[in-house]
Structures are given as C-alpha cells and as structure tokens.
Amino acid sequence: FFVRLGSMRPGQKVYIVNSMGQTFRYRVTQVKRLKWRSKDFRELSQHLGFLTPGGTERVTLVSCGGADIEPFPERIYVVAERDG
C-alpha cells in the first residue's frame, strides 16, 4: 500500500482496523510531496504542519519518495480526516 501512497487523491477512503476489529473510515483531504534533501530548518518547517496534531480527528500517512532507492529526496504526506 505505501508503495503507491503518492498516487492517492483527495476523496479516496482510508480504512483503519484496530486490534478489537473496529473499523474507522477516513477521507483523504490532502496529498503533498515535499523535498527532503538539505534537511535544514527551513525545509523541516515545511514538514511540521503534517507531523503535529491538528484541530480535527485525522490520520497522516508518511512515506519516502522521489526515487526508487536511497537517498529518498522527498516525503509524501497523505492527510485523511475521519469520515463518519
């Protein structure tokens, strides 16, 4: 699944099942690719909005991207909000 994370689009569904078998449905609201090369403060500050808590119940999926092998020059963020 994470191999194709960057191909997700807003409106798609994400389902998370916990250890008790409960299923939680989320709707993708944002897919973003950000550079991850210099790893300096300016670059890191662009990523922080995806890595800190938000005001709504959401899940953020993160994967490496931009190349098939290391070093991976991008991070892919998929943000999904609770849907029902």
HTML snippet that shows the backbone in 3Dmol.js (N, CA, C, O; Angstrom):
<script src="https://3Dmol.org/build/3Dmol-min.js"></script>
<div id="view" style="width:600px;height:400px;position:relative"></div>
<script>
const pdb = `
ATOM      1  N   PHE A   1       0.826  -1.197   0.000  1.00  0.00           N
ATOM      2  CA  PHE A   1       0.000   0.000   0.000  1.00  0.00           C
ATOM      3  C   PHE A   1       0.860   1.247   0.000  1.00  0.00           C
ATOM      4  O   PHE A   1       0.617   2.153  -0.796  1.00  0.00           O
ATOM      5  N   PHE A   2       1.847   1.321   0.858  1.00  0.00           N
ATOM      6  CA  PHE A   2       2.648   2.537   0.949  1.00  0.00           C
ATOM      7  C   PHE A   2       3.495   2.758  -0.296  1.00  0.00           C
ATOM      8  O   PHE A   2       3.941   3.879  -0.542  1.00  0.00           O
ATOM      9  N   VAL A   3       3.724   1.722  -1.079  1.00  0.00           N
ATOM     10  CA  VAL A   3       4.481   1.890  -2.317  1.00  0.00           C
ATOM     11  C   VAL A   3       3.750   2.851  -3.246  1.00  0.00           C
ATOM     12  O   VAL A   3       4.387   3.601  -3.986  1.00  0.00           O
ATOM     13  N   ARG A   4       2.432   2.836  -3.217  1.00  0.00           N
ATOM     14  CA  ARG A   4       1.621   3.686  -4.090  1.00  0.00           C
ATOM     15  C   ARG A   4       0.978   4.854  -3.343  1.00  0.00           C
ATOM     16  O   ARG A   4      -0.014   5.417  -3.806  1.00  0.00           O
ATOM     17  N   LEU A   5       1.527   5.209  -2.214  1.00  0.00           N
ATOM     18  CA  LEU A   5       0.932   6.265  -1.398  1.00  0.00           C
ATOM     19  C   LEU A   5       0.801   7.576  -2.177  1.00  0.00           C
ATOM     20  O   LEU A   5      -0.202   8.277  -2.044  1.00  0.00           O
ATOM     21  N   GLY A   6       1.797   7.906  -2.980  1.00  0.00           N
ATOM     22  CA  GLY A   6       1.773   9.150  -3.743  1.00  0.00           C
ATOM     23  C   GLY A   6       0.711   9.206  -4.815  1.00  0.00           C
ATOM     24  O   GLY A   6       0.431  10.283  -5.342  1.00  0.00           O
ATOM     25  N   SER A   7       0.109   8.078  -5.155  1.00  0.00           N
ATOM     26  CA  SER A   7      -0.940   8.070  -6.181  1.00  0.00           C
ATOM     27  C   SER A   7      -2.331   8.277  -5.591  1.00  0.00           C
ATOM     28  O   SER A   7      -3.312   8.340  -6.331  1.00  0.00           O
ATOM     29  N   MET A   8      -2.426   8.383  -4.273  1.00  0.00           N
ATOM     30  CA  MET A   8      -3.737   8.625  -3.657  1.00  0.00           C
ATOM     31  C   MET A   8      -4.214  10.029  -4.002  1.00  0.00           C
ATOM     32  O   MET A   8      -3.406  10.918  -4.270  1.00  0.00           O
ATOM     33  N   ARG A   9      -5.523  10.223  -3.993  1.00  0.00           N
ATOM     34  CA  ARG A   9      -6.136  11.504  -4.355  1.00  0.00           C
ATOM     35  C   ARG A   9      -7.173  11.900  -3.311  1.00  0.00           C
ATOM     36  O   ARG A   9      -7.766  11.041  -2.658  1.00  0.00           O
ATOM     37  N   PRO A  10      -7.391  13.221  -3.155  1.00  0.00           N
ATOM     38  CA  PRO A  10      -8.440  13.671  -2.240  1.00  0.00           C
ATOM     39  C   PRO A  10      -9.778  13.020  -2.583  1.00  0.00           C
ATOM     40  O   PRO A  10     -10.141  12.868  -3.749  1.00  0.00           O
ATOM     41  N   GLY A  11     -10.494  12.642  -1.531  1.00  0.00           N
ATOM     42  CA  GLY A  11     -11.786  11.989  -1.688  1.00  0.00           C
ATOM     43  C   GLY A  11     -11.721  10.477  -1.532  1.00  0.00           C
ATOM     44  O   GLY A  11     -12.734   9.842  -1.237  1.00  0.00           O
ATOM     45  N   GLN A  12     -10.544   9.894  -1.726  1.00  0.00           N
ATOM     46  CA  GLN A  12     -10.415   8.447  -1.548  1.00  0.00           C
ATOM     47  C   GLN A  12     -10.552   8.094  -0.075  1.00  0.00           C
ATOM     48  O   GLN A  12     -10.322   8.930   0.800  1.00  0.00           O
ATOM     49  N   LYS A  13     -10.925   6.861   0.187  1.00  0.00           N
ATOM     50  CA  LYS A  13     -11.139   6.390   1.559  1.00  0.00           C
ATOM     51  C   LYS A  13      -9.918   5.636   2.071  1.00  0.00           C
ATOM     52  O   LYS A  13      -9.215   4.963   1.318  1.00  0.00           O
ATOM     53  N   VAL A  14      -9.690   5.770   3.370  1.00  0.00           N
ATOM     54  CA  VAL A  14      -8.667   5.011   4.085  1.00  0.00           C
ATOM     55  C   VAL A  14      -9.387   4.324   5.233  1.00  0.00           C
ATOM     56  O   VAL A  14     -10.135   4.967   5.970  1.00  0.00           O
ATOM     57  N   TYR A  15      -9.171   3.035   5.390  1.00  0.00           N
ATOM     58  CA  TYR A  15      -9.800   2.274   6.465  1.00  0.00           C
ATOM     59  C   TYR A  15      -8.722   1.781   7.418  1.00  0.00           C
ATOM     60  O   TYR A  15      -7.713   1.216   6.996  1.00  0.00           O
ATOM     61  N   ILE A  16      -8.947   2.001   8.700  1.00  0.00           N
ATOM     62  CA  ILE A  16      -8.031   1.534   9.735  1.00  0.00           C
ATOM     63  C   ILE A  16      -8.807   0.597  10.646  1.00  0.00           C
ATOM     64  O   ILE A  16      -9.887   0.941  11.128  1.00  0.00           O
ATOM     65  N   VAL A  17      -8.254  -0.586  10.879  1.00  0.00           N
ATOM     66  CA  VAL A  17      -8.887  -1.581  11.740  1.00  0.00           C
ATOM     67  C   VAL A  17      -8.006  -1.762  12.964  1.00  0.00           C
ATOM     68  O   VAL A  17      -6.813  -2.042  12.844  1.00  0.00           O
ATOM     69  N   ASN A  18      -8.606  -1.599  14.158  1.00  0.00           N
ATOM     70  CA  ASN A  18      -7.820  -1.759  15.385  1.00  0.00           C
ATOM     71  C   ASN A  18      -7.804  -3.223  15.832  1.00  0.00           C
ATOM     72  O   ASN A  18      -8.408  -4.085  15.195  1.00  0.00           O
ATOM     73  N   SER A  19      -7.114  -3.481  16.919  1.00  0.00           N
ATOM     74  CA  SER A  19      -6.944  -4.860  17.397  1.00  0.00           C
ATOM     75  C   SER A  19      -8.250  -5.497  17.867  1.00  0.00           C
ATOM     76  O   SER A  19      -8.322  -6.717  18.013  1.00  0.00           O
ATOM     77  N   MET A  20      -9.285  -4.684  18.107  1.00  0.00           N
ATOM     78  CA  MET A  20     -10.584  -5.214  18.526  1.00  0.00           C
ATOM     79  C   MET A  20     -11.514  -5.444  17.337  1.00  0.00           C
ATOM     80  O   MET A  20     -12.672  -5.828  17.506  1.00  0.00           O
ATOM     81  N   GLY A  21     -10.994  -5.205  16.135  1.00  0.00           N
ATOM     82  CA  GLY A  21     -11.794  -5.425  14.940  1.00  0.00           C
ATOM     83  C   GLY A  21     -12.656  -4.246  14.535  1.00  0.00           C
ATOM     84  O   GLY A  21     -13.417  -4.350  13.573  1.00  0.00           O
ATOM     85  N   GLN A  22     -12.560  -3.130  15.236  1.00  0.00           N
ATOM     86  CA  GLN A  22     -13.330  -1.942  14.876  1.00  0.00           C
ATOM     87  C   GLN A  22     -12.700  -1.291  13.650  1.00  0.00           C
ATOM     88  O   GLN A  22     -11.479  -1.168  13.554  1.00  0.00           O
ATOM     89  N   THR A  23     -13.548  -0.878  12.719  1.00  0.00           N
ATOM     90  CA  THR A  23     -13.076  -0.225  11.504  1.00  0.00           C
ATOM     91  C   THR A  23     -13.401   1.259  11.573  1.00  0.00           C
ATOM     92  O   THR A  23     -14.520   1.651  11.906  1.00  0.00           O
ATOM     93  N   PHE A  24     -12.407   2.074  11.255  1.00  0.00           N
ATOM     94  CA  PHE A  24     -12.563   3.523  11.230  1.00  0.00           C
ATOM     95  C   PHE A  24     -12.309   3.994   9.804  1.00  0.00           C
ATOM     96  O   PHE A  24     -11.315   3.628   9.176  1.00  0.00           O
ATOM     97  N   ARG A  25     -13.234   4.817   9.308  1.00  0.00           N
ATOM     98  CA  ARG A  25     -13.141   5.286   7.927  1.00  0.00           C
ATOM     99  C   ARG A  25     -12.688   6.744   7.906  1.00  0.00           C
ATOM    100  O   ARG A  25     -13.190   7.584   8.653  1.00  0.00           O
ATOM    101  N   TYR A  26     -11.729   7.014   7.033  1.00  0.00           N
ATOM    102  CA  TYR A  26     -11.206   8.364   6.849  1.00  0.00           C
ATOM    103  C   TYR A  26     -11.281   8.717   5.369  1.00  0.00           C
ATOM    104  O   TYR A  26     -11.249   7.840   4.506  1.00  0.00           O
ATOM    105  N   ARG A  27     -11.381  10.013   5.089  1.00  0.00           N
ATOM    106  CA  ARG A  27     -11.429  10.507   3.708  1.00  0.00           C
ATOM    107  C   ARG A  27     -10.186  11.352   3.464  1.00  0.00           C
ATOM    108  O   ARG A  27      -9.889  12.260   4.240  1.00  0.00           O
ATOM    109  N   VAL A  28      -9.461  11.059   2.395  1.00  0.00           N
ATOM    110  CA  VAL A  28      -8.246  11.799   2.065  1.00  0.00           C
ATOM    111  C   VAL A  28      -8.614  13.238   1.727  1.00  0.00           C
ATOM    112  O   VAL A  28      -9.474  13.490   0.882  1.00  0.00           O
ATOM    113  N   THR A  29      -7.956  14.173   2.392  1.00  0.00           N
ATOM    114  CA  THR A  29      -8.187  15.594   2.142  1.00  0.00           C
ATOM    115  C   THR A  29      -6.996  16.267   1.479  1.00  0.00           C
ATOM    116  O   THR A  29      -7.136  17.325   0.866  1.00  0.00           O
ATOM    117  N   GLN A  30      -5.824  15.654   1.603  1.00  0.00           N
ATOM    118  CA  GLN A  30      -4.632  16.299   1.054  1.00  0.00           C
ATOM    119  C   GLN A  30      -3.545  15.265   0.771  1.00  0.00           C
ATOM    120  O   GLN A  30      -3.316  14.352   1.564  1.00  0.00           O
ATOM    121  N   VAL A  31      -2.886  15.426  -0.368  1.00  0.00           N
ATOM    122  CA  VAL A  31      -1.708  14.629  -0.713  1.00  0.00           C
ATOM    123  C   VAL A  31      -0.625  15.623  -1.092  1.00  0.00           C
ATOM    124  O   VAL A  31      -0.819  16.453  -1.980  1.00  0.00           O
ATOM    125  N   LYS A  32       0.509  15.541  -0.421  1.00  0.00           N
ATOM    126  CA  LYS A  32       1.568  16.536  -0.625  1.00  0.00           C
ATOM    127  C   LYS A  32       2.925  15.853  -0.701  1.00  0.00           C
ATOM    128  O   LYS A  32       3.236  14.972   0.100  1.00  0.00           O
ATOM    129  N   ARG A  33       3.726  16.271  -1.672  1.00  0.00           N
ATOM    130  CA  ARG A  33       5.124  15.831  -1.790  1.00  0.00           C
ATOM    131  C   ARG A  33       6.006  17.011  -1.409  1.00  0.00           C
ATOM    132  O   ARG A  33       5.875  18.101  -1.964  1.00  0.00           O
ATOM    133  N   LEU A  34       6.892  16.786  -0.470  1.00  0.00           N
ATOM    134  CA  LEU A  34       7.811  17.839  -0.038  1.00  0.00           C
ATOM    135  C   LEU A  34       9.248  17.368  -0.189  1.00  0.00           C
ATOM    136  O   LEU A  34       9.569  16.205   0.056  1.00  0.00           O
ATOM    137  N   LYS A  35      10.106  18.296  -0.599  1.00  0.00           N
ATOM    138  CA  LYS A  35      11.532  17.985  -0.734  1.00  0.00           C
ATOM    139  C   LYS A  35      12.123  17.620   0.619  1.00  0.00           C
ATOM    140  O   LYS A  35      11.732  18.171   1.648  1.00  0.00           O
ATOM    141  N   TRP A  36      13.065  16.691   0.610  1.00  0.00           N
ATOM    142  CA  TRP A  36      13.763  16.262   1.822  1.00  0.00           C
ATOM    143  C   TRP A  36      15.212  15.999   1.433  1.00  0.00           C
ATOM    144  O   TRP A  36      15.680  14.861   1.411  1.00  0.00           O
ATOM    145  N   ARG A  37      15.908  17.097   1.127  1.00  0.00           N
ATOM    146  CA  ARG A  37      17.295  16.975   0.677  1.00  0.00           C
ATOM    147  C   ARG A  37      18.261  17.582   1.675  1.00  0.00           C
ATOM    148  O   ARG A  37      19.131  16.898   2.212  1.00  0.00           O
ATOM    149  N   SER A  38      18.097  18.884   1.918  1.00  0.00           N
ATOM    150  CA  SER A  38      19.064  19.577   2.781  1.00  0.00           C
ATOM    151  C   SER A  38      18.819  19.308   4.261  1.00  0.00           C
ATOM    152  O   SER A  38      19.742  19.392   5.072  1.00  0.00           O
ATOM    153  N   LYS A  39      17.583  18.987   4.611  1.00  0.00           N
ATOM    154  CA  LYS A  39      17.206  18.674   5.998  1.00  0.00           C
ATOM    155  C   LYS A  39      17.585  19.794   6.964  1.00  0.00           C
ATOM    156  O   LYS A  39      17.949  19.546   8.114  1.00  0.00           O
ATOM    157  N   ASP A  40      17.495  21.024   6.479  1.00  0.00           N
ATOM    158  CA  ASP A  40      17.781  22.174   7.327  1.00  0.00           C
ATOM    159  C   ASP A  40      16.483  22.690   7.954  1.00  0.00           C
ATOM    160  O   ASP A  40      15.408  22.142   7.712  1.00  0.00           O
ATOM    161  N   PHE A  41      16.594  23.743   8.756  1.00  0.00           N
ATOM    162  CA  PHE A  41      15.432  24.257   9.481  1.00  0.00           C
ATOM    163  C   PHE A  41      14.330  24.706   8.533  1.00  0.00           C
ATOM    164  O   PHE A  41      13.157  24.428   8.779  1.00  0.00           O
ATOM    165  N   ARG A  42      14.689  25.396   7.452  1.00  0.00           N
ATOM    166  CA  ARG A  42      13.684  25.892   6.513  1.00  0.00           C
ATOM    167  C   ARG A  42      12.902  24.728   5.905  1.00  0.00           C
ATOM    168  O   ARG A  42      11.676  24.771   5.801  1.00  0.00           O
ATOM    169  N   GLU A  43      13.624  23.704   5.510  1.00  0.00           N
ATOM    170  CA  GLU A  43      12.964  22.543   4.920  1.00  0.00           C
ATOM    171  C   GLU A  43      12.110  21.805   5.956  1.00  0.00           C
ATOM    172  O   GLU A  43      10.975  21.422   5.675  1.00  0.00           O
ATOM    173  N   LEU A  44      12.660  21.615   7.138  1.00  0.00           N
ATOM    174  CA  LEU A  44      11.927  20.924   8.202  1.00  0.00           C
ATOM    175  C   LEU A  44      10.646  21.661   8.573  1.00  0.00           C
ATOM    176  O   LEU A  44       9.627  21.027   8.849  1.00  0.00           O
ATOM    177  N   SER A  45      10.684  22.989   8.585  1.00  0.00           N
ATOM    178  CA  SER A  45       9.495  23.758   8.969  1.00  0.00           C
ATOM    179  C   SER A  45       8.332  23.515   8.014  1.00  0.00           C
ATOM    180  O   SER A  45       7.176  23.640   8.419  1.00  0.00           O
ATOM    181  N   GLN A  46       8.605  23.173   6.764  1.00  0.00           N
ATOM    182  CA  GLN A  46       7.538  22.854   5.808  1.00  0.00           C
ATOM    183  C   GLN A  46       6.856  21.534   6.157  1.00  0.00           C
ATOM    184  O   GLN A  46       5.687  21.329   5.833  1.00  0.00           O
ATOM    185  N   HIS A  47       7.583  20.649   6.812  1.00  0.00           N
ATOM    186  CA  HIS A  47       7.064  19.323   7.159  1.00  0.00           C
ATOM    187  C   HIS A  47       6.281  19.324   8.477  1.00  0.00           C
ATOM    188  O   HIS A  47       5.428  18.463   8.692  1.00  0.00           O
ATOM    189  N   LEU A  48       6.565  20.275   9.347  1.00  0.00           N
ATOM    190  CA  LEU A  48       5.999  20.247  10.698  1.00  0.00           C
ATOM    191  C   LEU A  48       4.477  20.274  10.732  1.00  0.00           C
ATOM    192  O   LEU A  48       3.874  19.665  11.615  1.00  0.00           O
ATOM    193  N   GLY A  49       3.853  20.958   9.800  1.00  0.00           N
ATOM    194  CA  GLY A  49       2.396  21.011   9.766  1.00  0.00           C
ATOM    195  C   GLY A  49       1.749  19.645   9.577  1.00  0.00           C
ATOM    196  O   GLY A  49       0.599  19.437   9.962  1.00  0.00           O
ATOM    197  N   PHE A  50       2.484  18.723   8.988  1.00  0.00           N
ATOM    198  CA  PHE A  50       1.974  17.368   8.781  1.00  0.00           C
ATOM    199  C   PHE A  50       2.319  16.444   9.944  1.00  0.00           C
ATOM    200  O   PHE A  50       1.740  15.366  10.075  1.00  0.00           O
ATOM    201  N   LEU A  51       3.257  16.862  10.786  1.00  0.00           N
ATOM    202  CA  LEU A  51       3.768  15.997  11.847  1.00  0.00           C
ATOM    203  C   LEU A  51       3.278  16.379  13.233  1.00  0.00           C
ATOM    204  O   LEU A  51       3.613  15.715  14.213  1.00  0.00           O
ATOM    205  N   THR A  52       2.487  17.441  13.326  1.00  0.00           N
ATOM    206  CA  THR A  52       1.975  17.894  14.619  1.00  0.00           C
ATOM    207  C   THR A  52       0.459  17.713  14.663  1.00  0.00           C
ATOM    208  O   THR A  52      -0.179  17.627  13.614  1.00  0.00           O
ATOM    209  N   PRO A  53      -0.125  17.653  15.855  1.00  0.00           N
ATOM    210  CA  PRO A  53      -1.580  17.470  15.966  1.00  0.00           C
ATOM    211  C   PRO A  53      -2.354  18.591  15.286  1.00  0.00           C
ATOM    212  O   PRO A  53      -1.911  19.739  15.254  1.00  0.00           O
ATOM    213  N   GLY A  54      -3.513  18.241  14.744  1.00  0.00           N
ATOM    214  CA  GLY A  54      -4.387  19.222  14.118  1.00  0.00           C
ATOM    215  C   GLY A  54      -5.646  19.406  14.938  1.00  0.00           C
ATOM    216  O   GLY A  54      -5.803  18.793  15.994  1.00  0.00           O
ATOM    217  N   GLY A  55      -6.543  20.248  14.455  1.00  0.00           N
ATOM    218  CA  GLY A  55      -7.769  20.532  15.175  1.00  0.00           C
ATOM    219  C   GLY A  55      -8.868  19.504  14.971  1.00  0.00           C
ATOM    220  O   GLY A  55      -9.837  19.474  15.730  1.00  0.00           O
ATOM    221  N   THR A  56      -8.730  18.664  13.957  1.00  0.00           N
ATOM    222  CA  THR A  56      -9.749  17.656  13.672  1.00  0.00           C
ATOM    223  C   THR A  56      -9.148  16.264  13.850  1.00  0.00           C
ATOM    224  O   THR A  56      -7.929  16.091  13.868  1.00  0.00           O
ATOM    225  N   GLU A  57     -10.032  15.279  13.981  1.00  0.00           N
ATOM    226  CA  GLU A  57      -9.539  13.902  14.054  1.00  0.00           C
ATOM    227  C   GLU A  57      -9.051  13.507  12.668  1.00  0.00           C
ATOM    228  O   GLU A  57      -9.813  13.506  11.700  1.00  0.00           O
ATOM    229  N   ARG A  58      -7.780  13.175  12.592  1.00  0.00           N
ATOM    230  CA  ARG A  58      -7.198  12.847  11.303  1.00  0.00           C
ATOM    231  C   ARG A  58      -6.076  11.837  11.477  1.00  0.00           C
ATOM    232  O   ARG A  58      -5.583  11.600  12.579  1.00  0.00           O
ATOM    233  N   VAL A  59      -5.694  11.256  10.363  1.00  0.00           N
ATOM    234  CA  VAL A  59      -4.537  10.373  10.318  1.00  0.00           C
ATOM    235  C   VAL A  59      -3.643  10.897   9.199  1.00  0.00           C
ATOM    236  O   VAL A  59      -4.128  11.311   8.147  1.00  0.00           O
ATOM    237  N   THR A  60      -2.337  10.874   9.436  1.00  0.00           N
ATOM    238  CA  THR A  60      -1.379  11.295   8.423  1.00  0.00           C
ATOM    239  C   THR A  60      -0.467  10.121   8.102  1.00  0.00           C
ATOM    240  O   THR A  60       0.226   9.599   8.976  1.00  0.00           O
ATOM    241  N   LEU A  61      -0.477   9.716   6.848  1.00  0.00           N
ATOM    242  CA  LEU A  61       0.385   8.638   6.371  1.00  0.00           C
ATOM    243  C   LEU A  61       1.609   9.280   5.728  1.00  0.00           C
ATOM    244  O   LEU A  61       1.482  10.242   4.970  1.00  0.00           O
ATOM    245  N   VAL A  62       2.791   8.754   6.028  1.00  0.00           N
ATOM    246  CA  VAL A  62       4.037   9.339   5.529  1.00  0.00           C
ATOM    247  C   VAL A  62       4.889   8.244   4.910  1.00  0.00           C
ATOM    248  O   VAL A  62       5.009   7.146   5.454  1.00  0.00           O
ATOM    249  N   SER A  63       5.477   8.562   3.764  1.00  0.00           N
ATOM    250  CA  SER A  63       6.385   7.617   3.123  1.00  0.00           C
ATOM    251  C   SER A  63       7.494   8.382   2.413  1.00  0.00           C
ATOM    252  O   SER A  63       7.364   9.574   2.135  1.00  0.00           O
ATOM    253  N   CYS A  64       8.569   7.691   2.131  1.00  0.00           N
ATOM    254  CA  CYS A  64       9.662   8.265   1.344  1.00  0.00           C
ATOM    255  C   CYS A  64       9.255   8.256  -0.123  1.00  0.00           C
ATOM    256  O   CYS A  64       8.430   7.444  -0.541  1.00  0.00           O
ATOM    257  N   GLY A  65       9.837   9.161  -0.900  1.00  0.00           N
ATOM    258  CA  GLY A  65       9.518   9.196  -2.312  1.00  0.00           C
ATOM    259  C   GLY A  65      10.578   9.919  -3.114  1.00  0.00           C
ATOM    260  O   GLY A  65      11.608  10.344  -2.589  1.00  0.00           O
ATOM    261  N   GLY A  66      10.298  10.047  -4.403  1.00  0.00           N
ATOM    262  CA  GLY A  66      11.177  10.785  -5.288  1.00  0.00           C
ATOM    263  C   GLY A  66      12.239   9.952  -5.972  1.00  0.00           C
ATOM    264  O   GLY A  66      12.879  10.426  -6.911  1.00  0.00           O
ATOM    265  N   ALA A  67      12.443   8.721  -5.527  1.00  0.00           N
ATOM    266  CA  ALA A  67      13.432   7.826  -6.133  1.00  0.00           C
ATOM    267  C   ALA A  67      13.091   6.394  -5.740  1.00  0.00           C
ATOM    268  O   ALA A  67      12.367   6.158  -4.773  1.00  0.00           O
ATOM    269  N   ASP A  68      13.615   5.457  -6.494  1.00  0.00           N
ATOM    270  CA  ASP A  68      13.364   4.047  -6.192  1.00  0.00           C
ATOM    271  C   ASP A  68      14.329   3.476  -5.163  1.00  0.00           C
ATOM    272  O   ASP A  68      14.062   2.434  -4.566  1.00  0.00           O
ATOM    273  N   ILE A  69      15.450   4.158  -4.956  1.00  0.00           N
ATOM    274  CA  ILE A  69      16.445   3.717  -3.972  1.00  0.00           C
ATOM    275  C   ILE A  69      16.912   4.911  -3.153  1.00  0.00           C
ATOM    276  O   ILE A  69      16.688   6.061  -3.534  1.00  0.00           O
ATOM    277  N   GLU A  70      17.559   4.635  -2.033  1.00  0.00           N
ATOM    278  CA  GLU A  70      18.075   5.709  -1.181  1.00  0.00           C
ATOM    279  C   GLU A  70      19.159   6.483  -1.911  1.00  0.00           C
ATOM    280  O   GLU A  70      19.812   5.927  -2.794  1.00  0.00           O
ATOM    281  N   PRO A  71      19.369   7.747  -1.571  1.00  0.00           N
ATOM    282  CA  PRO A  71      18.597   8.522  -0.603  1.00  0.00           C
ATOM    283  C   PRO A  71      17.303   9.019  -1.240  1.00  0.00           C
ATOM    284  O   PRO A  71      17.290   9.428  -2.401  1.00  0.00           O
ATOM    285  N   PHE A  72      16.244   8.981  -0.490  1.00  0.00           N
ATOM    286  CA  PHE A  72      14.934   9.397  -0.988  1.00  0.00           C
ATOM    287  C   PHE A  72      14.799  10.908  -0.810  1.00  0.00           C
ATOM    288  O   PHE A  72      14.777  11.381   0.327  1.00  0.00           O
ATOM    289  N   PRO A  73      14.707  11.684  -1.897  1.00  0.00           N
ATOM    290  CA  PRO A  73      14.730  13.139  -1.799  1.00  0.00           C
ATOM    291  C   PRO A  73      13.389  13.792  -1.465  1.00  0.00           C
ATOM    292  O   PRO A  73      13.310  15.018  -1.398  1.00  0.00           O
ATOM    293  N   GLU A  74      12.346  13.011  -1.258  1.00  0.00           N
ATOM    294  CA  GLU A  74      11.034  13.578  -0.941  1.00  0.00           C
ATOM    295  C   GLU A  74      10.375  12.797   0.184  1.00  0.00           C
ATOM    296  O   GLU A  74      10.731  11.658   0.484  1.00  0.00           O
ATOM    297  N   ARG A  75       9.396  13.460   0.796  1.00  0.00           N
ATOM    298  CA  ARG A  75       8.481  12.790   1.710  1.00  0.00           C
ATOM    299  C   ARG A  75       7.085  13.008   1.144  1.00  0.00           C
ATOM    300  O   ARG A  75       6.743  14.101   0.693  1.00  0.00           O
ATOM    301  N   ILE A  76       6.292  11.952   1.177  1.00  0.00           N
ATOM    302  CA  ILE A  76       4.911  12.018   0.700  1.00  0.00           C
ATOM    303  C   ILE A  76       4.005  11.973   1.920  1.00  0.00           C
ATOM    304  O   ILE A  76       4.107  11.069   2.749  1.00  0.00           O
ATOM    305  N   TYR A  77       3.122  12.951   2.022  1.00  0.00           N
ATOM    306  CA  TYR A  77       2.169  13.028   3.129  1.00  0.00           C
ATOM    307  C   TYR A  77       0.760  12.871   2.576  1.00  0.00           C
ATOM    308  O   TYR A  77       0.377  13.553   1.625  1.00  0.00           O
ATOM    309  N   VAL A  78      -0.005  11.971   3.176  1.00  0.00           N
ATOM    310  CA  VAL A  78      -1.424  11.819   2.856  1.00  0.00           C
ATOM    311  C   VAL A  78      -2.189  12.080   4.142  1.00  0.00           C
ATOM    312  O   VAL A  78      -2.044  11.351   5.122  1.00  0.00           O
ATOM    313  N   VAL A  79      -3.005  13.125   4.130  1.00  0.00           N
ATOM    314  CA  VAL A  79      -3.802  13.502   5.294  1.00  0.00           C
ATOM    315  C   VAL A  79      -5.239  13.075   5.030  1.00  0.00           C
ATOM    316  O   VAL A  79      -5.806  13.373   3.979  1.00  0.00           O
ATOM    317  N   ALA A  80      -5.821  12.373   5.998  1.00  0.00           N
ATOM    318  CA  ALA A  80      -7.207  11.914   5.871  1.00  0.00           C
ATOM    319  C   ALA A  80      -7.952  12.242   7.159  1.00  0.00           C
ATOM    320  O   ALA A  80      -7.456  11.986   8.256  1.00  0.00           O
ATOM    321  N   GLU A  81      -9.141  12.809   7.018  1.00  0.00           N
ATOM    322  CA  GLU A  81      -9.972  13.166   8.170  1.00  0.00           C
ATOM    323  C   GLU A  81     -11.053  12.119   8.376  1.00  0.00           C
ATOM    324  O   GLU A  81     -11.493  11.460   7.433  1.00  0.00           O
ATOM    325  N   ARG A  82     -11.468  11.983   9.614  1.00  0.00           N
ATOM    326  CA  ARG A  82     -12.493  10.993   9.984  1.00  0.00           C
ATOM    327  C   ARG A  82     -13.754  11.231   9.178  1.00  0.00           C
ATOM    328  O   ARG A  82     -14.211  12.366   9.046  1.00  0.00           O
ATOM    329  N   ASP A  83     -14.309  10.167   8.645  1.00  0.00           N
ATOM    330  CA  ASP A  83     -15.472  10.234   7.763  1.00  0.00           C
ATOM    331  C   ASP A  83     -16.564   9.331   8.317  1.00  0.00           C
ATOM    332  O   ASP A  83     -16.723   8.188   7.889  1.00  0.00           O
ATOM    333  N   GLY A  84     -17.299   9.856   9.261  1.00  0.00           N
ATOM    334  CA  GLY A  84     -18.398   9.090   9.827  1.00  0.00           C
ATOM    335  C   GLY A  84     -18.070   8.249  11.008  1.00  0.00           C
ATOM    336  O   GLY A  84     -18.945   7.570  11.545  1.00  0.00           O
TER     337      GLY A  84
END
`;
const viewer = $3Dmol.createViewer("view");
viewer.addModel(pdb, "pdb");
viewer.setStyle({}, {cartoon: {color: "spectrum"}});
viewer.zoomTo();
viewer.render();
</script>
